[in-house]
């Protein structure tokens, strides 16, 4: 039984919550500004705080634990995984948000949910899945769109527009020296932007300053951390970092984060935008180029790429055929369609359902399912046991 708080006490708490938000910057997003697809009664938690809880308790959030960040070839417990990256983004963004008197509850909700839609094997997997989606007529695959798909369409979490917009618009791979919020957004605009992202890959801008902070913090969180991970696996050395970058923003993750955060605060305080200074921005741009050349596109990290692409192709076609033939014993039914039990299977096309299933997989599950589908199973005892494996 759900327990309800006394109405008088609830009123006092809501009044206090509202008074706290009145101390925020004039550019901050207040709970009173928020809207849901289906409006709900107020409660002890603020609306954005409630969204954070819903994201953390979502099925998709639990799968962060085994999602690749950049380095998928290494069994090394000190390499950053997606779950740690999300925590780092939240921490950095809340630090900036607190200094700028922004709404930390909104910042945290956006940060926690922003990468839920990442497919197995990170951005490389995203590329292969996107090719398959386009081949089957459902547009490009983008993890930020997929994050909204999981939270808004599949799990029906009924999150606020401001949180979903921040997740959709985070796009940490898109770099801006200045980021100004596009506040003129409503539910119909969000839905149109999703379609435009899938079909035209347009660049999106958050509707809130909090969303802008998360987007910038996404980049801040990985630019130095990826360098540290690259050094951990022996891909680069610290001496290879361009001296012109090191002199301005540092040559280790701690100094890089500190420099970038302070620069953002100094150049954005009291303003309705988020901005880097020119000197820091130029150094950061050069460091990003260094990461791209020496880490993200390094041939030494791509030795297994052809295998991963074939795995995606095989799995996509296998599960698409299972849907067309209504193979109810398939994992796409038992571990996906039947798992949500919200009429999900009847609301989307077969290629979209396969997309959602593959995107929701952890790296480990992706590998295990491929082995189950592709490799023969051995019997331990007798022929009757083998016959159970027949599909």
N, C-alpha and C positions, 0 to 999 in steps of 0.2 A: 504494500500500500504506500502510495506517495504521500508524504507528510507536507502539509501546507503551513507556512509561517503566518503568525498573527498579522492581520491587516494593518493594525496600528504600528507595530514594530517594522513591518515592511515599508510603510510610508516613511518612517524616520530614516531607515537605511537608504532608501532611494533618494531622499532629500540630501543626505550626507554625500552620497555618490555624486549627485549632480553638483553639489557645492565644490567638490574636489575638481571636477572637470572644468568648472568655471575659472579655476586658477591656471588652466592650460593656455597656451598661445592662442591668439585670435585665429591662427591658421590651422590649429589642431582640429581633428574630427571628433565631435562629441557623440555620446551614445544616442542623444536625441536626434542626431542627424541620420542615424542608421535606418535601414529598412530591410525587411525579409520578404520572400515570395509569399509566405503565409505568416501574417503577423501573430505574435504570441504575447501572453500577459507578462508584465514585468516580474522580476523576482530578485532575490538577494544579489545575485551576480549581475554585473553590467553585461550589456548585450555582446560586446566584443570578448569579454572574459568567458562568457558562455560558449562563444564560438571556439575559443581555444580548447575548452573541455571537449567539445564535440569532435574536434579534429583529432585530439589525442586518443579518444576512445573509438575512433573509426577503425574499420577493418583495414583500410588502406594504410593508415599510419603505422600499424604494427609491422608492415612489410619493409619499412625503412631499414630495419636491422641488418638486412643482407642485400643492400642495393649498392652497386659500384659508384664511386665518385669519379676517379680517373684511372687508378691503377688496378686492373682486374686480373693481372697475371700472377699476382704475388700472394702467397699465404703468409701474411705478415700482420700481426695484431696491431702494429703501430701505424699502419697505413689508414688514411682517412676514408671512412665509409659515409654513405649518404646520411645516416642517422646523426653522426657527429657534425657533419657540415651544417645540417639544419639547426642544431644547437648553437653552433658558432654564429650563424647568420642572426639568430634570435638575440643572442647576447650582444653582438656588435650593434645591431639595429636599435635595441632598447637603450644601450648606452648613448647613442646619438640622439634618440628620441627624448630621453630624459633631459639631456643638456639643452635641447631645443624646445622643451615644454610641450611635447607632443603626446598623443594618447598611446601609452605603452601597451595597453590591452589589445588595441587594434594591431599594433606592430607585431606583438607576439603571435597573434592568430595568423596573420599573413605569413610570417616567417615559418611557423610550424607546418603550414600546409603547402608551402610554395613548390616543393619538389615531390609531392606524393605521386605524381603521374609519370615519374621517370621509369623507363623500361629497363630490362636487364642489360648489363654492360654499358650503362651510362649513355653518353652522347653518341657513341658509336652504334649502340643498339638502336637508339632513336633514329639514326640515319637509315638503317636497314628496314626498320618497321615503317618508316615514312614512305620508302620506295614501294613497299608492298601495299600500303594503304592507297597510294596513288594508282597503282596498277589495278586495284579493285574498285576504283571510282568513288572513294570516300574522302578524297583530299589528302593533304599532308598530315603527318603526325607531329605534334608539338607537345612536349611534356607539360608545359604550363596550361595548355588547353585540357590535356588529359587529367591534370590535377583537379580542375573544375568539374570535369566529367565524373570523376569518382565521387567527389564530395557533394555535388549538386544534383546530378542526374541518376547515378547508380545507387548511392547510399542515402540520398534524399535527406541530408543533414539540415536543410533549411537554414543555411548560414546567411549572414547579412550581405547585402550587395557590396559594401565597402571591403569586406574580407575577400570575397570571391574576385572582385576587381583587382585587388592587390596581388592575389595569387596569379591571376591571368596575365597581369601586366609586369610581372617581376623580371623576366627576360634578362638574367644576369650576364648573358653573352653580348648584350647590346650596350655599348659604352657611350656615356654622355658626360660632358663636363658640367653641364647645367641641366637639371631635370625639374620642370615646372608641372605641377598637377593639372590635369584636365578635369575640372570639377563638374562639368556639364554632362553627367552620365546618369542613366536610369536603367531599369531592367531590360528594356528593349535595346538599348545601346550595347549592353553587355552581350546579349545574344547575337547581335549583329557583328560585334567585334570577334566573337568566337568563330563565326562563319567566315569572316574576312581573313582571320589568321590561318584557318585551315585551307582556304582556297587561294589566298593571295599572299600569305606570309607578311602581312603588314606589321609595322612596328607600333606597339601599343604604349600608351602613357597612363600611369595610375591616376585615379581620380582624387586621391588624398595625398597629403604630404607624407603621411605615415607609409603609404605604399611606395613613394619615391625613396624613402629612407631604406626600406627593405631591399628594394632593387639595387641601390648603391651598395648596401651592406653585403649582398650576395657576392658581388665582385670583390669587395674588400676581404671577405672571408676566405676566398679560394686562391687569390693571386699569389700570396706569400705561402700559404699552406701547401699548395701544389709544388712549390719549389722545395719546401722541406721534405715532402714525400718523395720527390724525384731524387733528392740527395740520399734519402734513406735506402732507396733501392739501387743506388749507384749509377743513375742515369746522367746526372750532372754533378758538378762540384760548385761550391760557393764562389770560387774564384772566377767562374764563368759568367756570373751575373754582371751585366754592363756597369762599369764604374760610374758612369753618369747617372744611372738609376740609384745605385747604392748611396751616392753622395747626397741625394735629395730625399729619398724615402727609406733608405736602409737596405740591408742585404740579408735580413732574416725576418721571419714571420712576425715576431713580436714588434720589432721596430717598424715594419711596414704597416701593420695594423694601427699602431699608435700614431704614426705620422698621418695616415689617411683619415683617421677618425678626427684628430685634432684639426686638420685642415678643413674638413667638412664643417665642423662646428664653427670655426672662426669665420668661414665664408658664407654660412647659411643662417646664423643666429638672427632672429627677428625678421626673417625674409620668408616669402611664400615660394621658395624654391630650394633645391639642394644643389650645392656648387663646390667644385674643387677650384683651387687657385691655378693660374696658368702654369706656373713652374712645376707644381706637383702633378698636374694633369699630364703634362708632356713626359715627365719621368715615368708616370704610371702607364701611359700609352706605349712607351718603349719597352717597359717591363712585360706588358701583355704580349707584345710581339715576340719577345724573347721566349716566353712560355709557350707560345704557339709553335715556334720553330723547334725549340729544344725539348719540349715535353709533349704537347697534345698531338702533333703530327709526326713525332719521331718514329722512324721505321722500326726502331728497336722495341717500341710498344705495340707494333701492328703485326707481329709475327703470327697471331692467331685470328686475324681479322677475317680471312676467307672462310675459316671454319665457322665463325660466329654468324656470318652472313648466310651460309648454307643452312645452319641450324634454324635461323629465323624463317627462311624460305620453306623448309621442310615442315616446320611446326605450323606455320600459317596455313599451308595447303591442307595438311592433315586435319586440323581442327575445322577448317572451312568445309571439308568433305564430310566430317562427322555431323556438322549441323545440317548439311543438305540431305544426308542420308538418315538423319534423326537417330544417330547412334547414341542412345541414351546411356550407354555404359562408358562413354567418353568422359575424360576428365573435364572437358569444357562444360559438361552438364553437372557432374558431381562436385567439382571444385569451383564453379563459377556461377552458372545460371541458377542452379538450385540453391546455391549458397545465399543469394541475396533475397529471394522469395518476395519480391516487391513488384512482380509483373515485368521485371527487367527484360526477360527474353522476348517479350512481345512488343517492346517499344523501340527496338533498334534492329538494323539490318544485320544479316549474317556476317558480312565483313567487319562491321563495327563491333559486333560481339567478340569476334576473334581478336581484333585490335585491343579491346578492353582486357581480355583474358591475358594476352601476352604482356601488355604494359603493366599489369598488376603483379606479374611474377617477380620473385626475388631471383638473384643470379643462381642460387643453389637449386631452387625449385625448377628453374628453366633448364639447368643441366640435367637434373634427375628425370624430368619428364622426357627430355630428348633421349636419354639412355633407355628409358622404359619403352619408348616408341620405336627406337631404331635398333637397339641391340637385342639379340635373342636371349631368352631367359633359360637358365639351366634348371633341371629338376634334381632334387636332392635324393629322392627315394624311388619313385615308380612312375609308370606311364600315366596313371590316373592323375597324378599331380600335374604332369605336363599338359594334360588335356584341359586343365582349368585355365591355362594361359592362352588358349586359342581365342583369337578375336575375329 
